[in-house]
Each structure stands twice: as structure tokens, then as C-alpha cells.
Amino acid sequence: MNEPALGQDAAAAAAGCGSDQVNFDVKTDKKHHPAPQPETGKALIYVFQEAKQGELWIFGTITTKVGLNGAWVGANHGDSYFFFAADPGNHRVCAAWQSSSEVYSKLASAADLTIEPGKVYYLRVKVYDRGYKPQLKMEHVDPAEAQLLIAASSFSVSHPRK
């Protein structure tokens, strides 16, 4: 028996993304590079954004919003990072291009993450062009590599737009 196909919004929520109606204002700081440890009983998740500019790059500085289990938790702008606390368990983390263009706003990537209390996890959202079509890819990052990314990236502070 065939199961009914998920609509695009339901599929995005199942992948960990939040509502299309939510967008973020983001400020970045090149001088401030916080790297805290998790609070008791929680884990800390760092999310980096890396935008590779190719020959066909015409997109400007990209903002991606990051969701956990169907709710947005923050956003990055340009080569930046932010972090958030999460409860232990199995989670879905999603990154989606924040854009007024319908084509770009549908670009997203997701990853599963099994979280243990007291641990720190690192994810990277790569934004790159592939021919004439931009791509997003979320990937897990080695903790040693993450230390280099913290030093090289701007720190993002985001707030949902009113």
C-alpha cells in the first residue's frame, strides 16, 4: 500500500525546519568569538555557515535559518556561526535559505542528531553554486575543525522579525 506523499510544508517540518512565515534579522560580530560549554543536563549545538563563491556567484551575502524539530532556533549571515542548547534525545536539524525569492527560499538541507547531555556538537551549512543553481548542504564537523571555524567566522546574533 502506498503512503500519501507529504506536502512541502509537512516535509520541511519533518526534516526539522520551521514555518516559512518566520524570518530573521541577523547581526554578525567579527571580533567576538564565544565558545561556551553546555549547561548541566543539556547539549550545545554550534551551526556554522560557509559560503563558497564560485565563478557564477551572484547571490550576495546569504542568510540561512536553522531549525530544530520543526521550530527555528536562529540564523547565520555570511561566514558565521551561532550556538544553542538542546535537550538529549534524537533530533532533526534543518537549514533553509532565507530569501524573498520562492526559488531560493525552498533550498534546504537537514541532518539527524542524537544528543547526549554534556556534549557539544558541530554542524556546518555549506552554501555553494553548482552550475547556475545554488545548493545548501548540512554536514557534521569534527571538533578540531570546529575550533578553527570559530576563530575564522563571525559570531551571529539573530532575532525573528516582527
N, C-alpha and C positions, 0 to 999 in steps of 0.2 A: 504494500500500500504506500502511495506517495504522500509525504507530509506536505502541507501547504507551505509555499515559499514565504519567507519573511519579507515584509516591506522594507524599504531602505531605512526608515527611522528605527524600526524594530531591530534590524540587523546591526545598525550602528550602536544602539543601546546594548545589544547582546555582546558586542565587541568591547564595551566599556565606555563608549562615547556618551556625551550629554546631549541636551537639546540643541538643535540648530539655531534656536532663538537667542541663545546666550553667546555674547561676545565679550572680549576683554580689552581693557586699556592696560598697556604694559609699559613700564619704565625699566631701563637697564642701567646698571652701575658697573663700570669697568674697574673701579678701584676697590670695591668691597667684594670679598670672596668668602662668604661664610661657609663653614663646613661642620655643622653641629653633629652630635651623636643622637641616637634615638632616646626618647624618654622611656621610662620603665613600662614594660608590657606592650610597647608599640615597636614598629619598624620605621625606618626612614627611607624614602624613595627619592632619589635625585633623578631629574629628567633634563638631559642636555639637548640642545638643538644645534645642528651643524648644517649650514647651507653651503653646498659646493657650487660655485659659479662656473659654468661651462661657457663655451663659445656662444651658445644661444640664450644665455641668461638675460631675461628681460622682465623679471618679476619684481625687482626691488627687494626691500627687506621683508622677510616672511615672518608672520606670526602664526604659531601653532598653539592650539589649546589642547590641554591634556585632561583626560577623564579617567576616573576610577569607578568601575562598576556602574556606569550609566550616569554619573554626575561629574561635571567639570570641576577640577581642583586648582587650575591655574593655567598660565600660558607663558610661552617664551617668544622673544622677538630677536631676530638675527641670531648670531652665535652666542647663545646664552644658556643659563640653567636656573632651575629653582628646585626646591625640595618640599616634601610634605610628609606628614606622619600617617601611618596606616595601621589598622588592626591586623593581627595574624590571621592567616587563612589563605584560601585561593581567591585570586582577584584577576580582573581583566583591566588592562591599562590601554588607553587609546590616545592617539594624537591625530588631530584634524587641522587642516589648513584653514585659518580664519580669513575669509575673503568675502567681498560683496559679489564676486563672480560666482555664479552657480557651478561652473565647471571646476574651479579651484576649491570651492568650499566642500565639494564631495570627495576630495583627496584625503585619505586617512590610512592609518596603519595601527595595528594593535598587537599586544603580546599578553600571554598568560604569565602570572607571577604568583608563586607560592611563598607567602611571607611567614617568617618566624620572628617572634618577639626579640628585640635587642639587636637585630641585624640591620645592615644598610645595603640597599640595592641601587643599582645604577642602570639607567636606560638612556639610549641616545635616539633622537629622531633625526634621521638624515633627510635633507631636502636637496634634491638634485634634478638636473634636467636629463631627460632621455629622449634625444631627438627633439621634437617640438612639444613633447608632453612632460610636464614636471611630475616627479614622483616623491612620495614620502615612504620611509622605511624605519620602523622602530626595531631596535636591537638591544640586547643585553650588553653591558660594558664591564670589562674586567676592572676590579677595584684599583689596581695600579694605574691603568689608563685613565680612570675617573679622576685621580689626583691631578694628572696633567691637564685634563679638561677643565677642572675647577680653576686652576691657575690661569688658563688661556681664555676662559669665557667670561662674559659679563654676567652679573647676577640679575635675574629678573624678579620684579615685584609686579603682580598683576591684580586687577580688581574687575569684577564683572561690570560692564557698562550699565548705567541706569536708563 
